[in-house]
Amino acid sequence: MHNWEDEVIKNNHLREKNILGPLATFSAQASRRYAEDEADALNIRPPFFHDTDRIIHSKVYSRYIDKTQVFFLFKNDHITHRVLHVQLVSKIGRSIGRCLKLNEDLIEAIALGHDLGHAPFGHDGEEILDKICISEGIGRFPHNAQSVRCLMELETRPKPTPKPLNLTLQVLDGILCHNGEDISEEYYPSPKKTWDDFLAEYEHCWATREVKKFKPFTMEGCVVRVSDVIAYIGRDIEDAITVMLIKREDIPESIAKIIGDNNRDIINTLIKNLLKNSYGKNYLSFSKDILTALCELQKFSREKIYQDARKISQNNKIKNMFALTFKQCLQHLQEERTEALIYKDHINNMPANYAARTKPARIVVDYMAGMTDSYLTDYFQNFFVPKSFGTHI
């Protein structure tokens, strides 16, 4: 190794020693499932920083750009898509992590990877795929576990020698346990978790979708879990106002006076309150009044935004689109029609033993979960909507 590389690695260690606190996850603690060609200790990129590189260079990451966050079928360039959401989670998480002297590299990797497994058409698409999985007898469809599946089983590093991404336990576990829909009074880590513990929780998710009881391995994982809430709760309000589902004055005064009625104030209030109530402790928490207002805002959003009659008015059509696409893809797979898109755009890009070890219905679910909103819509229109032969006079 050249002297400059020794110096960089030495400086990386010094930076962590001087900046990180006792609850932080240090690079030396990083655990990989398989040996690396170049050991983490000899790499100028710290392991969690390196994991972020592998995530953002993955194919599944590039598909964030056209995946719905909440508002599908609304034509507006200023509403949040999945790619912006994960960036917001990363920024908020790093802000919290820096104040608490935690590892920002680990927070960033978890944040940017946490929603890779989301289906097209957001949580509505996730629910549709979940029902398909149940009806096919192949388990469930939890987007958090699908995110891990993408990074641990489906994606490989580029040829000529395809290899698993081999991300660290700390990153994969943080992704698995991120569940931002569940707001907790306190966020404790589970610091003694092993690879076996993590894999058992991973398999459990496919059977039940249950993740609430799982605690992240690290404090950084806890930060991402709460940052997910902070990132979407105010932003969804702004997007709903933008597409005219609600007006700002619709937000109950009991909520607005405690945490604010706009994204800027909501984020600022939640971060500062979290830091005030968590600094110097081995867990994260909000004050009781803030927690109550946050839960009320989540309930308000569920009733007035996520379940708004206009927003869900096309859901039956979307369900039919998913169902017909699934049925056709499964048929193409069973008939071994290798010219079909499920082969060209999915199976041919998977690890060599993927098709042999994966149930056909799960292969189709993997394929559909990886679709963007526009890819699924285009697929459906191409195969199920009649095409014009033009005008002939």
Secondary structure, DSSP 8 states (H G I E B T S, - for coil): --HHHHHHHHHHHHHHHHH--TTS--GGG--BSS--SS-GGG-SS-HHHHHHHHHHTSHHHHGGGG-BSS--S---TTS-BHHHHHHHHHHHHHHHHHHTT--HHHHHHHHHHTTTT--TTHHHHHHHHHHHHHHHTS----HHHHHHHIIIII-B--TTS--B---BHHHHHHHHT--TT---SEE---TT--HHHHHHHHHHHHHH---TT---SSHHHHHHHHHHHHHHHHHHHHHHHHTTSS-GGGS-HHHHHHH-SSHHHHHHHHHHHHHHHHTTSSSEE--HHHHHHHHHHHHHHIIIIIT-TTTTTTHHHHHHHHHHHHHHHHHHHHTT-TTSHIIIIIGGGS-TTHHHHS-HHHHHHHHHHT--HHHHHHHHHHHHS--------
